[in-house]
């Protein structure tokens, strides 16, 4: 339901409530005199308090949205400044990565200089990864996408950005996949069987708005293809069941979970405690354990 419609509906409801209160107050005053008038005044005071509370909550929500919007704008400017794309960057947010997560993703590719980047869910992230890999001078990105039309659009975007030779978008229809005794819908595994190593994995698909666990195979299926220094970016950590599962998987496979920046989708970064990224995070040489290893 669209917000303008909701706001109009709320106004109409409030007008109806005020009219009902007025009629109620008149009737009570006629029936009970001063007592009725006091009851009506108490009722309008209660309604007024509710309206003030609603207004306060809306102001708080507006402030939160404003802060998020400012962060997204700053991150988007950072992406343009860093990548200097040949064409406008495709739309971010909503189903795609938010700009702040996208900027962190690009920074990791620039910092770690991966050979193979794999994306579960293609789109603007594929374009950004390809642009940074082009800047790096080496590496490739492979994106799995279940929506054939979206995969075609992403290929067109790559061509527009002159980065098609660096990225491969594979149409991977959803198939039943068994994970931990559950059957979920995940990418056809035959499409990714040739991927034998992953330096950076972005988990942003398949779609799982209702938090049913459709993304769980993304970590389970590729577990034996990660290198010791592999980094995993998990989007949509604001979904409770998905976030809890990721935390359990990370603990079982000896990955650190980092939430390095305040972002609207609570994206997570996973890496091993003695990996290159962990050392860089702590300013230590690769292979030296960071300080929290001893905590």
N, C-alpha and C positions, 0 to 999 in steps of 0.2 A: 504494500500500500504506500502511495506517494506521500511524502511529508506535508506538502501544501494542502492535500485533502485532509490529512489528519488534523492539521492546525485549524482549518475551517470547521471541521466537525467539532473540535474542542470549543471553539468560540460559540457555535450554535448550541452546544450542550450547556455552556455557562449561561447563555441568555435564557435558555429554557429553565435552568435551575433558579435564576433570579426571579423570573416570572412566577414560578411555582412557589418560591419563598414569599413573594409579595402576597399572593392569594392566600397562602397558608397563614401569614401574619395577620391579615385582615380577619380571617375566620377565627383564629385563636383569640384575637382581641375582642371580638364580638361575643365569643362564648365564655371566655375566662377573665376578661377585663385586663387589669395590670399584669396578672400572672401570665396570661397569654402573650402579652407584649414582651415580657421578660424572656419567655421561651423562644419567641421568634428572634429576639435580639441575640440570644445565646447561639441560636442556629446560624444566623448570618455571621457571627463572630467566628464560629467553627469553619464555615465555608471560606471566609476570608483568610483564615490561617492556612487552610489547604491550598488556596490560590497562591499565597505568598511562598509556601514551600515548593509548589510546582514552578513558580518563577525562579526561585533560587536554584533549583535543580537544572533548569534550562540554562541559566547563566553559567553554572559550573560546566555543563556539557558544552556550551558554546566556547568557553575558554579552553577546554581540553581540545576541542576540534581545531581551534585557532592555533594552538601550540603545535599540534600534529601537522597542520597545513603548512606552517612556517618551516618546520623541519623538512617536510617533503620538498618544498620549494628550494630550500638551501641545498638539499642533497641532489636535486635535479640540476641545479646550477653547477654543482661539483662534478656531476657526470659529464655535462657538456664541456666544462673546462678541462677535465682530465682526458676525455676521449676525442674531443674535437671531431664529432661525426660528420660524414659527408651529407647526411640528410637528417631530418627531424627524428628524434628517438621515438619509437612507438609508445603508445599510452601505457603508463604505469598505474599501480594501485588496483583496486577492485580485485579481479581474479589474478592479475599479474603481480609481480613483486612490487612492493612499495619502494619509493625512490631511496629511502635510507638503507634498506636491505640491499638494493641493487648497487649502491655506492660501496658498501662493505664487500660485496661479492667481487666487484671490479678491483678493489684494493687488494683482496686476497690473491686474485689471479696475477696482478702486477707484482706482488710481493713474493709469491711462491713459485712463479714461472712454471706452471704445470705442463706436462706433456699431454695428458688426456683429461678433459673436463667432461663429465657426464651430467646431463640434466634430465630429471624426471618431470616432464611438463615443459614444452618449449614455448617460445614467444619472445618478448622483449629481452628476457634474460639471455637468450641465445645470441641475439644481436650484440648485446653489451659484452658478453664473453668473447665473441669473435673479434670485436673491435679491440679489446685489450690484448688478446692473443696476437693479433696482427701487430700491435704496438710492441709486444714482447719479442716478436720475430720468430716465434716457434710455438708449437702446440696446436691442438684441435679440440673442438667441442662437438659432442654427439648428444642430440636431444631426442628423447622419446616422447611422442605426442599421439594420443588416441583419437583426437579430432582431426580428420583428414583435411578439412577445409582450413582449420587453424594452422596445420602443418604447412599447407600450401602458401598461406599468407606469410608465415614466418620465412619461408624460402624467398618469397618476393621481397620482404624487408631486407634480407641478407644481400640480395642482388642490388637493391637500392643503395645499400651502404658499402657495396664493393667488398663484401666479406664472405661471399658464398663459398669460396675455396677453402675456408678455414672451418666452416661449420657444416654439419650434416644433420638434417632433421628427418628422423625415421618415423613413419606412420606405424604405430604399434597398437592395434585394436585391443580392447580390454577383454580378458579371459578370466575364468575362475582360477583362483590361486589359493592353495591351502597354506595357512600360516597359523601356528599354535592352535591347531584344531578347528580354526574358523575358515570358512570359504569367503574370500573377498574378490572384488574385481580389480585386476591389475594388468599391466601391459603384457602382451604376448611375449613370453621369454625367448622365443626363437629369434626375435628381432635384435636381441642384445647378447646372444651367446658368443659372439666373436670378440666382445670387449673383455680383455684379459687383465687389465689394470685400470685403476681409477685414482687419479691424484686429487681431484676435487669433485665432489658429488653435490649437486643441488637437488633437494627434494621439494618439489612444488607441484606434484601431481601423483596420481590422477585426482580429479575433483573429489572432494570429500567434505562438502559443506556441513553435512549432518554428523560429522565426526564418527563415522562407522568403522574406521580402521582400514580403509582401502589403501592407505599409503604405507602400511607396515611392511609389505614385501620389499619396499625400496631399500631398506637397510638389511633385512634378512637375506635377500637374494644375492646381494653384492658383497656380503661380508668377507668372503675369501678373495676378493679382487682388490681390496684396499691395500696400499703399501703402508709401511710403518708411519710415513709422514702424511698420509691422506687426511684431507679436511672435508668435513661434511657440513653443508649449510642446510638447515631445516627451516622451511617457512611455515607460517601459520601455527606457531607455538602457543597461540592464544586459545586453541581448541584443547580442552582439558584432557580428554582421553588420549589424543594423539601425543600431547606433551608428556603425560605420564608414561606412555609406552616408550617414547624416545629416551626418557630418563632411565628406565629400566634396561633398555638395550645398551645404552652407553656404559652403564655400570658393569654390565655383564661382559662387555668387550673392551673394557679398560680405556674408555674415552672420557676426556674432560668435557663438560658442557659449559659453554660460555655464552652469556647474554650481554655482549659488550656495549650495547647502545640501547637507549630507550626508543623503541619503535612500536608502531601501532599494531603489528601482527605478532610481536614477541618472537621474532626469529631467533634461532639458536645456531651456534657454531660448535662443532664437535671435533676434537683432535686428541691425540694421545699425549700423556703427560711428559714424555721425553722426546717429543717430535721436534722438527725444525720450527714449526709455528709456536710451540710452547716456549722454546728457547728464545725466539724472537720477541714473544710477548714479555718475557722477563729480562730481555737484554743480555741473554747468556749465549755462549757458543752452542751450536747444535750438539745434542747428545748429553749436555749437562742438565740434570734434573732441575726444574724450577723449584722455587722455595716451597710451594704448597705441597710438593711431594712428601715432605716430612711432617706435614700438619697432622 
